[in-house]
């Protein structure tokens, strides 16, 4: 199992040991406390947390413990002004910080319907568990952040693909090793190419240029001019190219850099 699954596997045994239906593990993600594993009816059919609560440090009992790094036992949540109701009101709560080298990694939080339920032996037990899972939870939080960023990147990429496919211009992306990464349908239609998009992906750029060079009166001049633009790596806007059929196309080029890398 990955670290995230390990954290999920802990909550139900903890609930059985504490004789409760409510155990939540929070992780510090982007300076906030986010529920990443829960028990009971908070799970959906895929055993994922439904509508996970995100708390700021200092918010609610969990956030207060996160801020002070001091465990707490609440015997009567009704008289605790910072108590935040999750799925239902429960009268007792125990909250233990998960620390690694003195740094807050997460929180173990449990509630029970009975008044004054949690005692010192519960606290001692959860603190031992917190010490054991500190590194695991930190790694789980890192994995979670990576997954979230990957999802956001994937969604952004899908949106960009939809935009590019619907542009009235022909668009081609080439990578730094001179391979075709993407060519939209309009580009293929513009030059009436007998090729599918998936066949172009990964094709060497010089091969792709050979597919369209015959559309221009001077194929060699087209190739030389194109190579000069690529080598200069400077933006070009509206470079006019005459075609054999008497029409012309305007070509623009933009180099892309990320973290200084072309």
KOLFINU-526418 format. One record per residue (C-alpha): z negated, x, y; residue number from 0. Coordinates in steps of 0.001 Angstrom, whole numbers, plus 524288, in hexadecimal, padded with zeros to 5 digits. Each point is the difference from the previous one (the first is absolute). Layout:
% KOLFINU-526418
<pt w="Z" u="X" v="Y" n="NUM"/>
...
//
This chain:
% KOLFINU-526418
<pt w="80000" u="80000" v="80000" n="0"/>
<pt w="801F8" u="80432" v="80E05" n="1"/>
<pt w="7F43C" u="800E9" v="80909" n="2"/>
<pt w="80266" u="7F284" v="8059D" n="3"/>
<pt w="7FF67" u="7F9F0" v="7F262" n="4"/>
<pt w="7F37D" u="8077B" v="7FD1D" n="5"/>
<pt w="7F96F" u="7F9B0" v="80BB3" n="6"/>
<pt w="80491" u="7F293" v="7FB6B" n="7"/>
<pt w="7FA6D" u="802B2" v="7F27B" n="8"/>
<pt w="7F26F" u="80262" v="805A5" n="9"/>
<pt w="7FD1C" u="7F332" v="806FB" n="10"/>
<pt w="7FEB5" u="7F6EB" v="7F447" n="11"/>
<pt w="7F6B6" u="808EC" v="7F84D" n="12"/>
<pt w="7F80D" u="80174" v="80C79" n="13"/>
<pt w="7FF61" u="7F150" v="80167" n="14"/>
<pt w="7FB12" u="7FE96" v="7F204" n="15"/>
<pt w="7F59D" u="80A6C" v="80237" n="16"/>
<pt w="7FB90" u="7F93B" v="80C71" n="17"/>
<pt w="800FB" u="7F27C" v="7F9D3" n="18"/>
<pt w="80873" u="7FAD6" v="80B0D" n="19"/>
<pt w="80DC4" u="7FB09" v="80206" n="20"/>
<pt w="801FC" u="8075F" v="80CB3" n="21"/>
<pt w="80283" u="80E96" v="80112" n="22"/>
<pt w="80943" u="805AF" v="80A07" n="23"/>
<pt w="80435" u="80E10" v="801F3" n="24"/>
<pt w="804FC" u="803C9" v="80D6A" n="25"/>
<pt w="8076D" u="80C56" v="8035E" n="26"/>
<pt w="80154" u="806A8" v="80D1C" n="27"/>
<pt w="80E4D" u="7FE38" v="80385" n="28"/>
<pt w="8050B" u="802E5" v="80DA3" n="29"/>
<pt w="7F1E7" u="800D2" v="80522" n="30"/>
<pt w="7FD3F" u="7F21D" v="7FB59" n="31"/>
<pt w="7F95D" u="7FACE" v="7F3C8" n="32"/>
<pt w="80973" u="7F89A" v="7F747" n="33"/>
<pt w="7FCED" u="7F8A9" v="7F36D" n="34"/>
<pt w="80790" u="806A4" v="7F538" n="35"/>
<pt w="7F939" u="7FAA4" v="7F3E3" n="36"/>
<pt w="7F881" u="7F35D" v="7FDC8" n="37"/>
<pt w="7FADE" u="7F735" v="7F52E" n="38"/>
<pt w="800D7" u="7F19F" v="7FD15" n="39"/>
<pt w="8086E" u="7F5EB" v="806B4" n="40"/>
<pt w="80479" u="8097F" v="80A7D" n="41"/>
<pt w="80A71" u="804E8" v="7F6AE" n="42"/>
<pt w="80D72" u="7FA08" v="7FECC" n="43"/>
<pt w="807E3" u="7FED6" v="7F377" n="44"/>
<pt w="80415" u="80E48" v="8010D" n="45"/>
<pt w="7F1B7" u="8044D" v="800FF" n="46"/>
<pt w="80238" u="803A9" v="80E29" n="47"/>
<pt w="7F6D5" u="7FD54" v="80B3A" n="48"/>
<pt w="803CC" u="7F38E" v="80714" n="49"/>
<pt w="7FF5D" u="8010E" v="80ED3" n="50"/>
<pt w="7F786" u="80C43" v="8000B" n="51"/>
<pt w="7F64C" u="800CC" v="80B24" n="52"/>
<pt w="8017C" u="80B68" v="80956" n="53"/>
<pt w="7F3DA" u="803A7" v="807C3" n="54"/>
<pt w="7FE08" u="80949" v="80B46" n="55"/>
<pt w="7F4B1" u="80982" v="7FF26" n="56"/>
<pt w="7F433" u="7F8ED" v="8056D" n="57"/>
<pt w="80569" u="7F29A" v="7FC89" n="58"/>
<pt w="7F7EB" u="7F7D7" v="7F69E" n="59"/>
<pt w="7F60E" u="80574" v="7F68C" n="60"/>
<pt w="80A77" u="80814" v="7F938" n="61"/>
<pt w="804D9" u="805A8" v="80CCF" n="62"/>
<pt w="7F219" u="802EC" v="80466" n="63"/>
<pt w="7FD16" u="80767" v="7F380" n="64"/>
<pt w="80CD5" u="8072C" v="801AF" n="65"/>
<pt w="7FC37" u="803DC" v="80DB9" n="66"/>
<pt w="7F219" u="8044D" v="7FCDA" n="67"/>
<pt w="802EA" u="80515" v="7F23C" n="68"/>
<pt w="7F30C" u="7F9D1" v="7FBF6" n="69"/>
<pt w="7FF16" u="7F670" v="7F4A0" n="70"/>
<pt w="7FA4A" u="7F283" v="8028E" n="71"/>
<pt w="7FA19" u="7F4CF" v="7F854" n="72"/>
<pt w="800A7" u="7F2B7" v="8069F" n="73"/>
<pt w="7F64B" u="7F68B" v="7F9CE" n="74"/>
<pt w="8047B" u="7F449" v="8080A" n="75"/>
<pt w="80D9F" u="8007A" v="805DD" n="76"/>
<pt w="7FD44" u="7F3B7" v="807E7" n="77"/>
<pt w="7F766" u="807C5" v="8093E" n="78"/>
<pt w="8091A" u="80BC4" v="800C7" n="79"/>
<pt w="80870" u="7FDC9" v="80C31" n="80"/>
<pt w="80A03" u="80A1D" v="7FBBC" n="81"/>
<pt w="8026C" u="7F95C" v="7F2E0" n="82"/>
<pt w="80E65" u="7FC73" v="7FDF0" n="83"/>
<pt w="80332" u="7F505" v="7F677" n="84"/>
<pt w="80AC3" u="803F7" v="7F695" n="85"/>
<pt w="803FC" u="7F562" v="7F647" n="86"/>
<pt w="7F2C3" u="7F916" v="8006A" n="87"/>
<pt w="7F22B" u="80164" v="80532" n="88"/>
<pt w="7F6B8" u="807A9" v="7F733" n="89"/>
<pt w="7F1C9" u="80263" v="8035D" n="90"/>
<pt w="7FE3A" u="80E20" v="7FB71" n="91"/>
<pt w="80852" u="80BF0" v="802DB" n="92"/>
<pt w="7FF49" u="80E63" v="7FC90" n="93"/>
<pt w="808D1" u="809EF" v="80684" n="94"/>
<pt w="8010F" u="80E6E" v="7FC89" n="95"/>
<pt w="80877" u="80A43" v="806C8" n="96"/>
<pt w="808AD" u="808C5" v="7F7C9" n="97"/>
<pt w="7FF2F" u="80DAD" v="805AD" n="98"/>
<pt w="8072B" u="80C8B" v="7FCD9" n="99"/>
<pt w="7FB0A" u="80C7D" v="8065E" n="100"/>
<pt w="7F8E4" u="7F777" v="809D2" n="101"/>
<pt w="80C5F" u="7F8AA" v="803D8" n="102"/>
<pt w="8014F" u="7F156" v="7FE26" n="103"/>
<pt w="80A1D" u="7FCFC" v="7F584" n="104"/>
<pt w="7FD07" u="7F1C7" v="7FD6F" n="105"/>
<pt w="7F5EA" u="7F584" v="7FD3E" n="106"/>
<pt w="7FAC2" u="7F8F7" v="7F407" n="107"/>
<pt w="7FBB2" u="7F25B" v="803CD" n="108"/>
<pt w="7FA44" u="7F552" v="7F77D" n="109"/>
<pt w="7FAC5" u="7F26D" v="802C7" n="110"/>
<pt w="7F7C6" u="7F6AC" v="7F7E7" n="111"/>
<pt w="7FD32" u="7F183" v="8021E" n="112"/>
<pt w="7F14C" u="8018D" v="7FDDE" n="113"/>
<pt w="7F6BF" u="80302" v="80B0F" n="114"/>
<pt w="7F9F4" u="80DAA" v="7FF83" n="115"/>
<pt w="8076F" u="803A9" v="7F3BC" n="116"/>
<pt w="802E0" u="80E7B" v="8021B" n="117"/>
<pt w="7F51B" u="80A05" v="7FE3C" n="118"/>
<pt w="7FE31" u="80EAC" v="800A5" n="119"/>
<pt w="804CF" u="80250" v="7F209" n="120"/>
<pt w="80CE0" u="7F962" v="80394" n="121"/>
<pt w="8012A" u="80916" v="80BAE" n="122"/>
<pt w="7FD0F" u="80C24" v="7F7E7" n="123"/>
<pt w="80A3B" u="7FBE3" v="7F605" n="124"/>
<pt w="80AB5" u="7FD8E" v="80A1B" n="125"/>
<pt w="7FD37" u="80CC9" v="806F9" n="126"/>
<pt w="80219" u="8075A" v="7F338" n="127"/>
<pt w="80CBA" u="7F8AB" v="7FDE9" n="128"/>
<pt w="80420" u="802FB" v="80DFD" n="129"/>
<pt w="7FDAE" u="80E7F" v="7FDBD" n="130"/>
<pt w="8084E" u="7FF95" v="7F3B6" n="131"/>
<pt w="80BCE" u="7F90D" v="805C5" n="132"/>
<pt w="800A3" u="806A2" v="80D5A" n="133"/>
<pt w="80B64" u="808F9" v="7FCDF" n="134"/>
<pt w="80701" u="7F587" v="7F82B" n="135"/>
<pt w="7FF25" u="7F666" v="80B43" n="136"/>
<pt w="804C8" u="80A11" v="809C2" n="137"/>
<pt w="80BE8" u="802B4" v="7F783" n="138"/>
<pt w="80216" u="7F167" v="7FE18" n="139"/>
<pt w="7FFF4" u="7FDFC" v="80EB5" n="140"/>
<pt w="809FD" u="80AD8" v="801B3" n="141"/>
<pt w="8088E" u="7F9F0" v="7F56E" n="142"/>
<pt w="7FE9F" u="7F2AB" v="80659" n="143"/>
<pt w="80423" u="8053C" v="80D4A" n="144"/>
<pt w="80BC4" u="806BB" v="7F9E6" n="145"/>
<pt w="803FC" u="7F377" v="7F906" n="146"/>
<pt w="7FEAF" u="7F837" v="80C8F" n="147"/>
<pt w="80839" u="809D1" v="8077D" n="148"/>
<pt w="80A24" u="80029" v="7F51D" n="149"/>
<pt w="800BC" u="7F125" v="8006E" n="150"/>
<pt w="80177" u="80026" v="80EC2" n="151"/>
<pt w="80A77" u="80A72" v="7FF10" n="152"/>
<pt w="80724" u="7F87B" v="7F574" n="153"/>
<pt w="7FF8E" u="7F38F" v="80821" n="154"/>
<pt w="804B2" u="80763" v="80BFE" n="155"/>
<pt w="80B07" u="805E8" v="7F80B" n="156"/>
<pt w="80409" u="7F29E" v="7FAE1" n="157"/>
<pt w="8002B" u="7FA6B" v="80DBD" n="158"/>
<pt w="80808" u="80B77" v="804DC" n="159"/>
<pt w="80985" u="7FE23" v="7F4C2" n="160"/>
<pt w="801C8" u="7F1A6" v="80381" n="161"/>
<pt w="80254" u="8037F" v="80E3F" n="162"/>
<pt w="809EF" u="80A86" v="7FCAD" n="163"/>
<pt w="80741" u="7F733" v="7F68E" n="164"/>
<pt w="801CA" u="7F5CF" v="80A9B" n="165"/>
<pt w="80437" u="80905" v="80AFC" n="166"/>
<pt w="80E05" u="7FE27" v="804D0" n="167"/>
<pt w="8018D" u="80ED9" v="7FF8D" n="168"/>
<pt w="8028D" u="808C4" v="7F473" n="169"/>
<pt w="7F420" u="8088A" v="7FD69" n="170"/>
<pt w="7FE35" u="80BF6" v="7F757" n="171"/>
<pt w="7F3C7" u="8082C" v="7FDCA" n="172"/>
<pt w="80178" u="80DFA" v="7FB4E" n="173"/>
<pt w="7F48A" u="80870" v="7FBC0" n="174"/>
<pt w="7FD60" u="80E29" v="8039A" n="175"/>
<pt w="806A4" u="804B8" v="7F389" n="176"/>
<pt w="80C97" u="7F8FB" v="803C6" n="177"/>
<pt w="7FEF9" u="7F4BB" v="7F68D" n="178"/>
<pt w="8026A" u="7F1A4" v="802DE" n="179"/>
<pt w="7F32B" u="7F889" v="80033" n="180"/>
<pt w="80543" u="7F2F7" v="8049E" n="181"/>
<pt w="80CC9" u="7F985" v="80416" n="182"/>
<pt w="80048" u="7F1D8" v="80456" n="183"/>
<pt w="80A32" u="7F620" v="7FBBF" n="184"/>
<pt w="80635" u="7FF46" v="80D62" n="185"/>
<pt w="80388" u="80E64" v="7FF54" n="186"/>
<pt w="806A5" u="7FDCE" v="7F2DD" n="187"/>
<pt w="8073A" u="7F435" v="80570" n="188"/>
<pt w="803B5" u="80733" v="80C7A" n="189"/>
<pt w="807E2" u="809D7" v="7F831" n="190"/>
<pt w="8037C" u="7F6C4" v="7F4D1" n="191"/>
<pt w="7FA02" u="80947" v="7F61A" n="192"/>
<pt w="8015A" u="7FCD4" v="7F19E" n="193"/>
<pt w="7F20E" u="803D8" v="7FCB8" n="194"/>
<pt w="7F2B5" u="7F985" v="7FE7E" n="195"/>
<pt w="7F402" u="8039D" v="807F2" n="196"/>
<pt w="7F885" u="804F4" v="7F42D" n="197"/>
<pt w="80B59" u="80922" v="7FCB2" n="198"/>
<pt w="7FF18" u="8065C" v="80D61" n="199"/>
<pt w="7F167" u="802BB" v="7FF8A" n="200"/>
<pt w="7FDDA" u="80E3E" v="7FC69" n="201"/>
<pt w="80E3E" u="8039E" v="80231" n="202"/>
<pt w="8021C" u="80D12" v="80711" n="203"/>
<pt w="80388" u="7FD74" v="80E1B" n="204"/>
<pt w="80CC2" u="80794" v="7FF6F" n="205"/>
<pt w="8046B" u="7F73F" v="7F4C3" n="206"/>
<pt w="7FC97" u="7F3E9" v="807F7" n="207"/>
<pt w="807B6" u="80512" v="80BA4" n="208"/>
<pt w="80BB1" u="80247" v="7F73C" n="209"/>
<pt w="7FFE0" u="7F155" v="7FD16" n="210"/>
<pt w="80314" u="7FCC9" v="80E2D" n="211"/>
<pt w="80769" u="80BF8" v="80500" n="212"/>
<pt w="80D4F" u="7FA1D" v="7FCCE" n="213"/>
<pt w="7FD82" u="7F500" v="809B9" n="214"/>
<pt w="80225" u="809C7" v="80B1B" n="215"/>
<pt w="80CF9" u="80657" v="80410" n="216"/>
<pt w="7FA56" u="80DB5" v="7FF58" n="217"/>
<pt w="7F6B1" u="8005E" v="7F46E" n="218"/>
<pt w="7FD02" u="80E6B" v="801D7" n="219"/>
<pt w="7FC60" u="7FE19" v="80E4B" n="220"/>
<pt w="7F724" u="7F4B9" v="7FC15" n="221"/>
<pt w="7F8D5" u="80885" v="7F627" n="222"/>
<pt w="7FEB9" u="80B77" v="80960" n="223"/>
<pt w="7FAE5" u="7F75D" v="80AF9" n="224"/>
<pt w="7F659" u="7F964" v="7F6C8" n="225"/>
<pt w="7FAE0" u="80CFE" v="7FAF3" n="226"/>
<pt w="7FE4C" u="80500" v="80DE4" n="227"/>
<pt w="7F7C4" u="7F407" v="80377" n="228"/>
<pt w="7F77A" u="801C1" v="7F3FB" n="229"/>
<pt w="7FDCB" u="80E7A" v="80274" n="230"/>
<pt w="7FC6F" u="7FDE6" v="80E56" n="231"/>
<pt w="7F58B" u="7F5FB" v="7FC65" n="232"/>
<pt w="800CF" u="7F9E6" v="80D74" n="233"/>
<pt w="801AB" u="7F16C" v="802CC" n="234"/>
<pt w="80DF1" u="7FB42" v="801B7" n="235"/>
<pt w="802C6" u="7F2A0" v="805DE" n="236"/>
<pt w="80D16" u="7F8EC" v="7FF7D" n="237"/>
<pt w="808B7" u="80AC4" v="7FA9F" n="238"/>
<pt w="80D64" u="7F948" v="7FF3C" n="239"/>
<pt w="80869" u="801D9" v="7F3E1" n="240"/>
<pt w="80E15" u="7FB0F" v="7FF3E" n="241"/>
<pt w="80447" u="7F9FF" v="7F332" n="242"/>
<pt w="80D66" u="8000D" v="7F9AF" n="243"/>
<pt w="80135" u="7F152" v="801BA" n="244"/>
<pt w="7FF1F" u="8015A" v="80ED6" n="245"/>
<pt w="7F1FC" u="7FB72" v="80116" n="246"/>
<pt w="7F494" u="808AC" v="80392" n="247"/>
<pt w="7F1C8" u="800EC" v="7FC3E" n="248"/>
<pt w="7F494" u="80545" v="807A3" n="249"/>
<pt w="7F6C0" u="808F5" v="7F8DC" n="250"/>
<pt w="7F20A" u="80355" v="8039F" n="251"/>
<pt w="7F71E" u="80A0F" v="7F9B3" n="252"/>
<pt w="7F149" u="801A3" v="800EF" n="253"/>
<pt w="7F828" u="80AF0" v="7F996" n="254"/>
<pt w="7F2BF" u="7FB8F" v="7FAD3" n="255"/>
<pt w="7F408" u="808B8" v="7FFE3" n="256"/>
<pt w="7F2D5" u="7FD6C" v="7F9AE" n="257"/>
<pt w="7F4B6" u="8094E" v="802AF" n="258"/>
<pt w="809F3" u="809A4" v="8053A" n="259"/>
<pt w="80822" u="7FFA9" v="7F38B" n="260"/>
<pt w="80E4D" u="7FBD3" v="8007E" n="261"/>
//
